[in-house]
Amino acid sequence: MFVKKNKFVFVIVLSLVLFFVFVPLSKKSAYKNTKELQQQTNDVKFKKGEQLYRANCISCHDAAMTKIATAPPLGGITKKRDLKWLYDYTRDPNASKFKKDPIVMQIRAKNWGLMPASLHLKNEDLDAIYYYIEERYQMTLKGIPVPLYFRFNELENKNAQWCIHIVKEDKPILFARYNTKKQWFFGCKEKHASIEWKPTTLHQVFDKDNTVDDVSFLLEGFYAKRSSKQSEWEFFKE
């Protein structure tokens, strides 16, 4: 009986120790992640890199730097490639010097599409992009999610439409299109007649489902779709 009581007391004490040790640690970990996120938010180079990445890369590359989109994830890229190679390839992947480049040939062998040229980007722009990629990659590895907030162009706020199924039947947004006239369309998985599209605003769409943030940097003439609200967007050119 004495032994059983001792065992019971030991279990209670051990549980209390584990609770008071690991719970504070989890809170400290969460606080550390929040603090790190705030530091990144105040990082000018990080902000610039994020803007440039979303304007030039997000239509094909994953925002968290770890998942395959229509192009491979970029997390850790500066550790895998020489900086000059990155400059040259990002600016002009079609350059003749890359036709027999072993890295490029390996990329082509995996059937990845050809990356569009970005000749307009200066070295300081590319440095900011590479910096953002690696910082965002490390944040993802630490469990810090990519924040969702309104990133659409405010000037296009009223230049949007969504299908009646989203409005009347509360169906999820599974399709997004940004046409060459800079008009936005958001739909469910159904096919729609022209009369089934209704005017809305980008703010209304975002309030309905803030995960549309992931398509806010679609280029003109591109569309995106997904199988459910929880799944990743896939990007296509019309």
C-alpha positions as CSV (number, residue, x, y, z in Angstrom):
1,M,0.0,0.0,0.0
2,F,2.8,2.3,0.9
3,V,4.5,1.6,-2.5
4,K,1.3,2.4,-4.4
5,K,0.9,5.7,-2.6
6,N,4.5,6.6,-3.4
7,K,4.0,5.8,-7.0
8,F,0.8,7.9,-7.1
9,V,2.6,10.8,-5.5
10,F,5.5,10.5,-7.9
11,V,3.2,10.6,-10.9
12,I,1.5,13.7,-9.6
13,V,4.8,15.5,-8.9
14,L,6.2,14.5,-12.3
15,S,3.0,15.8,-14.0
16,L,3.3,19.2,-12.2
17,V,7.0,19.5,-13.1
18,L,6.3,18.8,-16.8
19,F,3.4,21.3,-16.8
20,F,5.4,24.1,-15.2
21,V,8.5,23.5,-17.3
22,F,7.1,22.8,-20.8
23,V,4.1,25.1,-20.8
24,P,6.2,28.2,-20.1
25,L,8.6,27.0,-22.8
26,S,5.8,26.8,-25.3
27,K,4.7,30.3,-24.4
28,K,8.3,31.6,-24.7
29,S,8.5,29.9,-28.1
30,A,5.3,31.5,-29.3
31,Y,6.4,34.9,-27.9
32,K,9.8,34.5,-29.6
33,N,8.0,33.8,-33.0
34,T,5.7,36.8,-32.5
35,K,8.7,39.0,-31.6
36,E,10.6,37.8,-34.6
37,L,7.7,38.5,-36.9
38,Q,7.5,42.0,-35.5
39,Q,11.2,42.5,-36.1
40,Q,10.8,41.3,-39.7
41,T,7.9,43.7,-40.2
42,N,10.1,46.6,-39.2
43,D,12.9,45.4,-41.4
44,V,13.1,47.8,-44.4
45,K,15.0,45.4,-46.6
46,F,12.6,42.6,-45.7
47,K,9.6,44.8,-46.7
48,K,11.2,45.8,-50.0
49,G,12.1,42.2,-50.8
50,E,8.6,41.1,-50.0
51,Q,7.1,43.7,-52.3
52,L,9.5,42.8,-55.1
53,Y,9.0,39.1,-54.6
54,R,5.2,39.4,-54.7
55,A,5.4,41.6,-57.8
56,N,7.8,39.4,-59.7
57,C,7.9,35.9,-58.3
58,I,4.7,35.0,-56.5
59,S,2.8,34.0,-59.6
60,C,5.0,30.9,-59.9
61,H,6.9,30.4,-56.6
62,D,5.5,29.5,-53.2
63,A,5.1,32.3,-50.6
64,A,6.5,30.2,-47.7
65,M,9.5,29.1,-49.8
66,T,9.0,25.4,-49.0
67,K,6.3,24.1,-51.3
68,I,6.2,23.3,-55.0
69,A,3.9,25.7,-57.0
70,T,4.2,26.1,-60.7
71,A,8.0,26.4,-60.1
72,P,10.3,24.9,-57.4
73,P,10.5,26.4,-53.9
74,L,13.3,29.0,-53.4
75,G,14.2,28.5,-49.7
76,G,17.9,28.1,-49.3
77,I,18.6,29.1,-52.9
78,T,21.5,31.5,-52.0
79,K,23.3,28.6,-50.3
80,K,22.9,26.4,-53.4
81,R,23.8,29.0,-56.1
82,D,26.6,31.5,-56.7
83,L,25.4,35.1,-56.3
84,K,26.5,36.1,-59.8
85,W,24.8,33.1,-61.3
86,L,21.6,34.2,-59.5
87,Y,21.9,37.7,-60.7
88,D,22.3,36.6,-64.3
89,Y,19.7,33.8,-64.3
90,T,17.1,35.9,-62.6
91,R,17.5,38.7,-65.0
92,D,17.7,36.7,-68.2
93,P,17.2,32.9,-68.0
94,N,17.0,32.8,-71.8
95,A,20.6,34.0,-72.2
96,S,22.7,31.8,-74.5
97,K,25.2,31.1,-71.6
98,F,22.5,29.1,-69.8
99,K,21.6,26.8,-72.7
100,K,24.2,24.2,-71.7
101,D,24.4,25.2,-68.0
102,P,24.2,21.9,-66.0
103,I,21.9,23.5,-63.3
104,V,19.5,24.9,-66.0
105,M,19.5,21.6,-67.9
106,Q,18.6,19.8,-64.7
107,I,15.7,22.2,-64.1
108,R,14.5,21.6,-67.7
109,A,14.7,17.9,-67.3
110,K,12.1,18.2,-64.5
111,N,9.8,20.0,-67.0
112,W,9.7,23.3,-65.1
113,G,8.5,26.2,-67.3
114,L,11.0,28.8,-68.5
115,M,11.2,31.7,-66.0
116,P,10.4,35.1,-67.5
117,A,13.2,37.6,-67.8
118,S,13.5,40.4,-65.2
119,L,15.9,42.8,-66.8
120,H,14.3,45.7,-65.0
121,L,15.6,44.6,-61.6
122,K,18.8,46.2,-60.3
123,N,21.4,44.4,-58.1
124,E,20.0,46.1,-55.0
125,D,16.5,44.9,-55.9
126,L,17.7,41.3,-56.4
127,D,19.6,41.5,-53.1
128,A,16.4,42.5,-51.4
129,I,14.5,39.6,-53.0
130,Y,17.2,37.0,-52.1
131,Y,17.3,38.4,-48.5
132,Y,13.5,38.2,-48.2
133,I,13.5,34.6,-49.6
134,E,16.0,33.4,-47.0
135,E,14.4,35.3,-44.1
136,R,11.0,34.1,-45.0
137,Y,12.3,30.5,-45.4
138,Q,13.8,30.5,-41.9
139,M,10.5,31.9,-40.5
140,T,8.6,29.1,-42.2
141,L,10.9,26.5,-40.8
142,K,10.2,28.0,-37.3
143,G,6.5,27.7,-37.8
144,I,5.8,31.4,-38.5
145,P,3.0,31.5,-41.1
146,V,3.0,33.9,-44.0
147,P,0.7,36.7,-42.9
148,L,-2.5,37.4,-44.7
149,Y,-3.5,41.0,-45.3
150,F,-5.0,43.1,-48.1
151,R,-2.4,43.5,-50.8
152,F,-4.5,44.3,-53.8
153,N,-4.1,47.5,-55.7
154,E,-6.6,50.0,-54.1
155,L,-7.1,51.6,-57.5
156,E,-8.7,48.4,-58.7
157,N,-10.9,47.9,-55.7
158,K,-14.2,48.4,-57.6
159,N,-13.0,46.6,-60.7
160,A,-14.0,43.2,-59.5
161,Q,-16.8,40.6,-60.0
162,W,-17.7,37.3,-58.3
163,C,-20.1,34.6,-59.1
164,I,-23.6,34.5,-57.6
165,H,-22.9,31.1,-55.9
166,I,-20.4,32.7,-53.6
167,V,-22.9,35.4,-52.6
168,K,-26.1,33.4,-52.5
169,E,-25.0,29.9,-51.6
170,D,-21.8,30.8,-49.6
171,K,-19.6,28.6,-51.8
172,P,-15.9,28.9,-51.4
173,I,-13.7,31.0,-53.7
174,L,-11.8,28.5,-55.8
175,F,-11.0,30.5,-58.9
176,A,-9.4,33.9,-59.5
177,R,-8.6,35.6,-62.7
178,Y,-6.9,38.9,-63.5
179,N,-7.4,39.8,-67.2
180,T,-5.5,42.1,-69.5
181,K,-8.0,44.9,-68.8
182,K,-7.0,44.7,-65.1
183,Q,-10.4,43.3,-64.0
184,W,-10.7,40.7,-61.3
185,F,-13.0,37.7,-61.3
186,F,-13.6,35.3,-58.4
187,G,-15.6,32.2,-58.7
188,C,-16.5,28.8,-57.2
189,K,-15.7,25.6,-59.1
190,E,-18.8,25.8,-61.3
191,K,-18.9,27.1,-64.9
192,H,-20.7,30.4,-65.2
193,A,-22.8,32.2,-67.7
194,S,-22.1,35.9,-68.1
195,I,-25.3,36.8,-66.1
196,E,-24.0,34.9,-63.1
197,W,-21.2,37.3,-62.5
198,K,-22.0,40.2,-60.1
199,P,-20.1,43.4,-59.3
200,T,-18.2,43.5,-56.0
201,T,-15.1,45.1,-54.5
202,L,-11.8,43.5,-53.7
203,H,-12.3,44.4,-50.1
204,Q,-15.6,42.5,-50.0
205,V,-13.8,39.5,-51.5
206,F,-11.0,39.7,-49.0
207,D,-13.4,40.0,-46.1
208,K,-15.2,36.9,-47.4
209,D,-12.0,34.9,-47.6
210,N,-8.6,36.4,-46.8
211,T,-6.7,33.5,-48.4
212,V,-7.3,35.3,-51.7
213,D,-4.2,37.3,-50.5
214,D,-2.2,34.5,-52.2
215,V,-3.5,35.6,-55.7
216,S,-3.3,39.4,-55.1
217,F,-0.1,39.6,-57.2
218,L,-1.4,37.7,-60.2
219,L,0.0,39.2,-63.4
220,E,-2.3,40.4,-66.2
221,G,-3.6,37.5,-68.3
222,F,-3.1,34.9,-65.5
223,Y,-5.6,32.9,-63.5
224,A,-5.4,30.7,-60.4
225,K,-7.5,27.8,-59.1
226,R,-7.6,25.3,-56.2
227,S,-9.7,22.3,-55.3
228,S,-10.7,23.5,-51.8
229,K,-10.2,26.5,-49.5
230,Q,-7.5,24.6,-47.6
231,S,-5.5,23.5,-50.8
232,E,-2.8,25.5,-52.5
233,W,-3.5,27.7,-55.5
234,E,-2.2,26.6,-58.9
235,F,-1.3,29.4,-61.3
236,F,-1.8,29.4,-65.1
237,K,-1.4,31.8,-68.1
238,E,-4.4,32.2,-70.3
